[in-house]
Amino acid sequence: MHPADRLILSPRDVDLTRSPLRPSLTAPTYVLGAFNPGLTRLANSNLLMMVRVAEALREPITGDWIHAIRWTPAGYVLDAYPLEGVNTKDPRKFMVTPHYSKVMGLTSLSWLLPVELSPDGEAIVAMHYDKAIAPQASYQMYGVEDARISRIGGLYYMTTCSVSPERHSTTLYISQNGLDWRLQGIVLDHQNKDMVLFEGMVGGKFMALTRPLGDLYFAYPPDSAFLPGPAIQFAQSPDALHWKPLDAPGIRPRKGTATTMRIGGGTPPIRTEKGWLIFYHGVEVQGVVGIYRTFWALLDADDPAHVLALHDDEAILEANPALTAPLADLMYLTDVVFTTGIAAHEDSFILASGEADLACRITVLPLSLFG
């Protein structure tokens, strides 16, 4: 194992006495996962991970009721739902029935913890609990998830998924230093968990990968190479706030590959001599969740919707059981690696990933792999 292919942060490293939920939530909680970190480089050359901390109720079920954590302007509260008819097999959630639509409740609430690393990503320098990102609006009442950070024109842009019964939306934060963030509000109003901004402008406009979701997809012709389902799309914006999807289709699941269930954006696309390099996740059908792997592609520098090279036949990263073996007592998923951040370092790329929805993984890959 490469010395930098390691778990850099696990649930055991998070101090919940410093959680933003603690001032108002008295119910016992634990860290279900500390994972899916956004990654960027600070002005002092250190790396910064923005880690998703899923803080879960230690005992969500009491008697005949199951509980969810909810943010309110006055603090965090617990809501109780009848246990009868609720599916509780997944420790992360429960399904509320009966209802005409699919309705889910969460037994955890996610917030973002800034974790500063050494320039090479091999050591934790500081954990900035005082800079944590927590819900602050009704459209975030069930949490803030899965940060992606892009540095564009001297500013840091961070997209997140905000969760509430109002909507499952993409929200944008902006920072001048990578540590102090200002919420700009909702930028995508539909369910979209993987909006990732390019690290640079294209034709004078902001560009982004998106991944809209739905519960209905139309069939491709039988002889098509593609499969219906969640796919990477492209959008552009004059100001990073107002987005227009591109008309051309994006990167789609293909028959005969390990991405047949769904694909979605991972790292911010970064410009190389040969075009925009992106790392994305592809999911193979297996069990309830599927097998998550990381793949890569190269996009045209001037027309990113034109895919120059698509490497969906062999994963660049897969889940590594050896990494999570010391955390066996905490695991609830397997076969999941979810890459969410990238930074250049000397002759390598540093990738930050969520491993098994549990911990943060740092992997170093030589630039020569993508030449």
C-alpha positions as CSV (number, residue, x, y, z in Angstrom):
1,M,0.0,0.0,0.0
2,H,1.4,3.5,-0.9
3,P,2.1,5.4,2.4
4,A,-0.3,8.1,1.2
5,D,-3.1,5.7,0.4
6,R,-4.5,5.9,3.9
7,L,-7.4,6.8,6.0
8,I,-6.6,10.3,7.3
9,L,-9.7,10.8,9.4
10,S,-12.3,8.4,11.0
11,P,-15.3,8.8,13.2
12,R,-13.0,8.3,16.2
13,D,-11.2,11.5,15.4
14,V,-14.3,13.7,15.7
15,D,-15.0,15.4,19.1
16,L,-18.7,15.7,19.4
17,T,-18.4,17.9,22.5
18,R,-17.5,20.6,20.0
19,S,-20.4,19.7,17.6
20,P,-22.6,22.6,16.4
21,L,-25.6,20.5,17.5
22,R,-24.4,20.2,21.1
23,P,-25.6,23.6,22.5
24,S,-29.3,22.6,22.0
25,L,-29.4,18.8,21.5
26,T,-29.3,16.8,24.7
27,A,-30.0,13.3,23.2
28,P,-26.9,11.1,23.0
29,T,-25.3,11.0,19.6
30,Y,-22.4,9.4,17.8
31,V,-20.5,9.8,14.5
32,L,-22.0,7.5,12.0
33,G,-19.5,8.7,9.4
34,A,-16.9,11.4,8.8
35,F,-16.5,11.1,5.0
36,N,-16.9,12.6,1.5
37,P,-14.5,15.5,2.0
38,G,-14.2,18.5,-0.3
39,L,-10.5,19.4,-0.8
40,T,-8.6,22.6,-1.7
41,R,-5.3,24.2,-1.0
42,L,-5.1,27.2,1.3
43,A,-2.9,30.3,0.9
44,N,-0.4,28.8,3.5
45,S,0.1,25.8,1.2
46,N,-1.7,23.5,3.6
47,L,-4.6,21.4,2.3
48,L,-8.1,21.8,3.6
49,M,-10.7,19.0,3.7
50,M,-14.3,20.0,4.3
51,V,-15.6,16.7,5.9
52,R,-19.2,15.6,6.1
53,V,-19.9,14.6,9.7
54,A,-23.1,12.5,9.9
55,E,-24.1,12.8,13.6
56,A,-26.6,10.2,14.5
57,L,-28.9,9.5,17.4
58,R,-27.4,6.8,19.7
59,E,-30.9,5.4,20.2
60,P,-33.3,6.6,17.5
61,I,-36.0,4.1,18.5
62,T,-37.8,4.6,21.8
63,G,-40.8,2.5,22.5
64,D,-43.1,2.6,19.5
65,W,-41.4,5.7,17.9
66,I,-38.4,6.4,15.7
67,H,-36.9,9.9,15.8
68,A,-35.2,12.3,13.5
69,I,-33.0,15.4,14.2
70,R,-34.3,18.7,12.8
71,W,-32.7,22.2,12.8
72,T,-34.9,25.1,13.8
73,P,-34.0,28.8,14.2
74,A,-34.2,28.2,18.0
75,G,-32.0,25.1,18.0
76,Y,-32.2,21.3,17.2
77,V,-35.2,19.3,18.1
78,L,-36.3,15.6,17.7
79,D,-39.4,14.6,15.7
80,A,-41.1,11.3,16.5
81,Y,-42.7,9.0,13.9
82,P,-44.7,5.8,14.5
83,L,-42.5,2.8,14.2
84,E,-45.4,0.7,12.8
85,G,-44.9,0.3,9.1
86,V,-41.5,2.0,9.0
87,N,-38.5,0.3,7.3
88,T,-35.5,0.6,9.6
89,K,-33.0,-1.8,8.0
90,D,-30.6,1.0,7.0
91,P,-29.0,2.7,10.0
92,R,-28.8,6.0,8.1
93,K,-32.5,6.3,7.4
94,F,-36.1,5.1,7.6
95,M,-38.8,5.0,5.0
96,V,-42.1,6.7,6.0
97,T,-45.2,4.8,4.8
98,P,-47.8,4.8,3.5
99,H,-47.5,7.7,1.1
100,Y,-48.1,8.3,-2.6
101,S,-44.4,9.4,-3.0
102,K,-41.3,7.8,-1.7
103,V,-40.6,9.6,1.7
104,M,-37.5,9.1,3.7
105,G,-36.5,10.2,7.2
106,L,-33.0,10.4,8.6
107,T,-31.7,9.3,12.0
108,S,-28.6,11.5,11.6
109,L,-28.0,15.1,10.6
110,S,-24.9,16.1,8.6
111,W,-22.7,19.1,9.1
112,L,-19.3,20.1,7.6
113,L,-16.0,20.1,9.6
114,P,-13.0,22.0,8.2
115,V,-9.9,19.8,8.7
116,E,-6.5,21.3,7.8
117,L,-3.8,18.9,6.5
118,S,-0.1,19.3,5.7
119,P,0.8,20.2,2.1
120,D,1.3,16.6,1.2
121,G,-1.9,15.4,2.8
122,E,-0.1,13.0,5.2
123,A,-0.9,14.6,8.5
124,I,-3.7,16.6,10.2
125,V,-2.6,20.1,11.2
126,A,-5.8,21.5,12.8
127,M,-9.5,20.7,13.1
128,H,-11.5,24.0,12.9
129,Y,-14.6,23.3,14.9
130,D,-15.2,27.1,15.2
131,K,-15.5,27.3,11.4
132,A,-18.0,24.3,11.0
133,I,-20.8,24.7,8.5
134,A,-24.2,23.8,10.0
135,P,-27.8,24.4,8.9
136,Q,-28.9,28.0,8.9
137,A,-32.0,28.0,6.7
138,S,-35.2,26.0,6.5
139,Y,-34.1,24.3,3.3
140,Q,-31.2,22.8,5.4
141,M,-33.3,21.6,8.3
142,Y,-32.1,18.0,7.9
143,G,-28.5,18.8,7.2
144,V,-25.7,19.9,4.8
145,E,-23.9,17.2,2.9
146,D,-21.0,16.4,0.5
147,A,-19.0,19.5,-0.2
148,R,-17.1,20.1,-3.4
149,I,-14.6,23.0,-3.5
150,S,-13.3,24.8,-6.5
151,R,-10.9,27.8,-6.6
152,I,-11.9,30.2,-9.4
153,G,-10.5,33.7,-9.9
154,G,-9.0,34.0,-6.4
155,L,-12.2,32.9,-4.6
156,Y,-13.3,29.5,-3.2
157,Y,-16.6,28.2,-4.3
158,M,-18.2,25.3,-2.4
159,T,-21.3,23.4,-3.5
160,T,-23.2,21.3,-1.0
161,C,-26.4,19.3,-0.9
162,S,-29.0,20.8,1.5
163,V,-31.7,18.5,2.8
164,S,-35.2,19.3,3.9
165,P,-38.8,18.4,3.2
166,E,-39.1,21.6,1.3
167,R,-36.6,20.5,-1.3
168,H,-33.5,18.4,-1.9
169,S,-31.3,21.2,-3.3
170,T,-27.8,22.3,-4.2
171,T,-26.5,25.3,-2.3
172,L,-23.5,27.5,-2.8
173,Y,-21.0,29.0,-0.4
174,I,-18.2,31.4,-1.3
175,S,-15.0,32.2,0.7
176,Q,-12.0,34.4,0.3
177,N,-9.7,32.3,2.4
178,G,-11.2,28.7,2.3
179,L,-12.2,28.8,6.0
180,D,-14.8,31.6,6.4
181,W,-17.8,30.8,4.2
182,R,-20.8,32.8,3.2
183,L,-24.0,31.0,2.2
184,Q,-25.3,32.3,-1.2
185,G,-28.5,30.2,-1.2
186,I,-30.0,27.6,-3.5
187,V,-28.5,27.4,-7.0
188,L,-30.2,24.2,-8.2
189,D,-33.8,23.7,-7.1
190,H,-34.2,20.0,-8.1
191,Q,-32.7,16.9,-6.5
192,N,-29.0,17.0,-7.5
193,K,-26.3,15.5,-5.2
194,D,-23.3,16.0,-7.4
195,M,-23.0,19.6,-8.7
196,V,-19.2,20.2,-9.2
197,L,-17.8,23.5,-10.5
198,F,-14.8,23.5,-12.9
199,E,-11.7,25.0,-11.5
200,G,-11.6,27.8,-14.0
201,M,-13.8,29.6,-16.5
202,V,-14.7,28.3,-20.0
203,G,-15.4,31.0,-22.6
204,G,-15.8,33.6,-19.8
205,K,-18.4,31.5,-18.0
206,F,-18.6,29.3,-15.0
207,M,-19.0,25.6,-15.9
208,A,-20.3,22.7,-13.8
209,L,-21.0,19.1,-13.8
210,T,-24.6,18.3,-12.5
211,R,-26.5,15.1,-11.8
212,P,-30.2,15.6,-11.7
213,L,-32.2,12.7,-10.3
214,G,-35.8,11.5,-10.8
215,D,-37.9,8.4,-10.3
216,L,-38.6,7.9,-14.0
217,Y,-36.3,7.6,-17.0
218,F,-37.1,6.9,-20.6
219,A,-35.7,3.9,-22.5
220,Y,-32.9,4.2,-25.0
221,P,-33.3,2.4,-28.3
222,P,-32.5,-1.3,-27.9
223,D,-29.3,-0.9,-30.0
224,S,-28.0,2.1,-28.0
225,A,-24.7,1.8,-26.1
226,F,-26.2,3.8,-23.2
227,L,-28.4,2.9,-20.3
228,P,-31.1,5.1,-18.8
229,G,-30.6,6.4,-15.3
230,P,-28.7,9.1,-13.3
231,A,-25.9,10.6,-15.5
232,I,-23.4,13.5,-15.5
233,Q,-24.7,16.6,-17.3
234,F,-23.2,20.0,-18.0
235,A,-24.3,23.5,-17.1
236,Q,-22.9,27.0,-17.5
237,S,-23.5,30.3,-15.7
238,P,-22.5,34.0,-15.9
239,D,-22.1,34.3,-12.1
240,A,-22.2,30.8,-10.5
241,L,-25.7,31.6,-9.2
242,H,-27.9,31.2,-12.3
243,W,-27.4,28.1,-14.3
244,K,-28.4,26.9,-17.8
245,P,-28.1,23.2,-18.6
246,L,-26.3,22.5,-21.9
247,D,-28.4,20.9,-24.6
248,A,-26.0,18.2,-25.5
249,P,-26.1,15.0,-23.3
250,G,-23.3,14.4,-20.9
251,I,-21.5,11.3,-19.7
252,R,-24.0,8.4,-19.4
253,P,-23.9,4.9,-18.0
254,R,-22.8,2.4,-20.7
255,K,-23.7,-1.2,-21.3
256,G,-20.9,-3.7,-20.5
257,T,-19.1,-1.5,-17.9
258,A,-19.1,-1.3,-14.2
259,T,-21.2,1.8,-14.2
260,T,-24.5,0.4,-15.2
261,M,-26.5,1.6,-12.2
262,R,-25.6,5.3,-12.1
263,I,-22.7,7.7,-12.5
264,G,-22.1,11.1,-11.0
265,G,-19.5,13.9,-10.7
266,G,-16.7,13.5,-8.1
267,T,-13.8,15.9,-8.2
268,P,-13.8,19.5,-9.6
269,P,-12.6,19.3,-13.2
270,I,-9.0,20.7,-13.4
271,R,-7.3,22.0,-16.5
272,T,-4.3,20.0,-17.8
273,E,-2.3,20.4,-21.0
274,K,-4.6,17.9,-22.7
275,G,-8.0,19.2,-21.4
276,W,-10.1,19.1,-18.3
277,L,-9.4,16.1,-16.1
278,I,-12.3,14.7,-14.1
279,F,-12.7,11.9,-11.6
280,Y,-16.2,10.6,-11.3
281,H,-18.0,7.7,-9.6
282,G,-19.7,4.8,-11.3
283,V,-22.0,2.3,-9.6
284,E,-22.4,-1.3,-10.4
285,V,-25.7,-3.1,-9.5
286,Q,-25.2,-5.2,-6.4
287,G,-27.3,-5.4,-3.3
288,V,-29.2,-2.3,-2.2
289,V,-26.5,0.3,-2.5
290,G,-24.3,-1.1,-5.3
291,I,-20.5,-1.1,-5.7
292,Y,-19.1,2.5,-6.0
293,R,-15.8,2.9,-7.9
294,T,-13.8,5.9,-9.2
295,F,-13.2,6.4,-12.9
296,W,-11.7,9.3,-14.9
297,A,-12.3,11.1,-18.1
298,L,-10.7,13.9,-20.2
299,L,-12.8,16.7,-21.6
300,D,-12.0,19.2,-24.3
301,A,-10.5,22.4,-23.0
302,D,-12.8,24.8,-25.0
303,D,-15.9,22.6,-25.3
304,P,-16.1,20.4,-22.1
305,A,-19.2,18.6,-23.4
306,H,-16.9,17.0,-25.9
307,V,-15.4,14.0,-24.1
308,L,-11.9,13.3,-25.4
309,A,-11.3,10.1,-23.4
310,L,-13.6,8.1,-21.2
311,H,-12.0,5.4,-18.9
312,D,-15.1,3.6,-17.6
313,D,-13.7,0.1,-18.3
314,E,-11.3,0.0,-15.4
315,A,-11.6,1.8,-12.1
316,I,-8.8,4.1,-10.9
317,L,-9.9,3.6,-7.3
318,E,-11.9,0.8,-5.5
319,A,-12.9,0.3,-1.9
320,N,-10.0,-1.0,0.1
321,P,-11.0,-3.4,2.9
322,A,-7.5,-3.3,4.4
323,L,-7.9,0.4,5.1
324,T,-11.2,0.0,7.0
325,A,-10.2,-3.3,8.8
326,P,-9.3,-1.4,12.1
327,L,-12.8,0.2,12.0
328,A,-14.7,-3.1,11.5
329,D,-16.9,-2.5,14.5
330,L,-18.1,0.8,13.0
331,M,-18.8,-0.3,9.5
332,Y,-22.3,-0.5,8.0
333,L,-21.5,-0.5,4.3
334,T,-18.8,-2.1,2.1
335,D,-17.7,-1.7,-1.5
336,V,-18.0,2.1,-1.5
337,V,-15.3,4.7,-2.4
338,F,-16.7,8.1,-3.3
339,T,-14.0,10.6,-4.5
340,T,-14.9,14.2,-3.8
341,G,-11.7,16.3,-3.9
342,I,-8.4,16.8,-5.8
343,A,-5.2,18.9,-5.4
344,A,-2.0,18.9,-7.3
345,H,1.2,18.2,-5.4
346,E,4.6,18.1,-7.0
347,D,4.4,15.4,-9.7
348,S,1.2,13.8,-8.3
349,F,-2.5,14.4,-7.7
350,I,-3.9,14.0,-4.2
351,L,-7.4,12.6,-4.2
352,A,-9.7,12.8,-1.2
353,S,-12.5,10.2,-1.0
354,G,-15.1,8.9,1.4
355,E,-14.4,5.3,2.2
356,A,-17.5,3.1,3.0
357,D,-19.5,6.2,4.0
358,L,-17.4,6.1,7.1
359,A,-14.0,7.7,6.9
360,C,-11.8,10.0,4.7
361,R,-9.2,8.4,2.4
362,I,-6.2,10.2,0.9
363,T,-4.7,8.7,-2.2
364,V,-1.7,9.9,-4.2
365,L,-1.6,9.2,-7.9
366,P,1.3,10.1,-10.2
367,L,0.5,12.6,-13.0
368,S,2.0,10.2,-15.5
369,L,-1.1,8.0,-15.2
370,F,-3.1,10.6,-17.0
371,G,-0.7,11.8,-19.6
